[in-house]
């Protein structure tokens, strides 16, 4: 049946005047309402300032060295700073933090990076673009290059792995660690299979039949790429280009494309290291958010409220 509003040419108007405001209202209510949102934003700004005051990442003598890879920039550097400090504090390792410019780095951010000390390896946008032009030319990879320009999440796949070898642990910035991450430390010490976290709900953006036909294997449930360990030289960029083209042609673009691609890669692996969901927790609730007991929180959706109100302050307390 046709939509009567659409038949009258009112579809876009209804979207603007009704559906979008209603969606914003629902989001606001999920986040506690406008007054709570205002306080949460105040706490977020305090976190931004607190991140500027944190010292260099610790580099304990004779400790094992562990590499972490993060895509970051103007909107997320303060989160990356707290994430890295919390990981270093709980693990006791010397972190080698590879930070990939999302295109928004300026001189102020470079100064903040310098404060983190010699444990940071910065990958500027010019370096990434040179790799893309040499190894992922637009004439051969038009879909991946278009997605790289317009869909930043795909850069968590391309930027750390393109033109590289060996296993890499790529993590999101909005993670905090509250206990020793033994599962991750063990994997990093001897990586031999892909690694991923567990989502709070399945979010692939594409239908399972299409994903499974392309992957040629059953798609595992609840793959979350807040933690993502892959071997760079095992990635088949021609295959990823073909998968992207087919997914988008049949079911349009999706915010979760990168997560769908990793789920398909994992589906083809013989085995996978899956972070225990209770310890490496995606979307913690109110009680857990206020009083962390898990090893790690990944603050997605409504749990951002507990991130800005409680999580970073607990890390700051532990660092004091």
Protein Blocks (a to p, Z undefined) as FASTA:
>chain_A
ZZfklmnopmmmmmmmmmmmmmmmmmmmmnnpjklmmmmmmmmmmmmmmmmmpccdddde
hiacddddddddfklmmmmmmmmmmmmmmnopacddddddehiacfklmmmmmmnojmbc
cddfklmmmmmmmmmcfklmmmlmmmmmmmmklmmmmmmmgopacjdddddfkbccfbdc
fklmmmmmmgcbdcddddfbdcehpafklmmmmnopacdehiafkbccddfklpcfklmm
mmmmmmmmmnopafklmmmmmmmmmmmpmbdcdddfklmcghiafklmmmccbfbdcdeh
jllmmmmmmmmmmmmmmmZZ
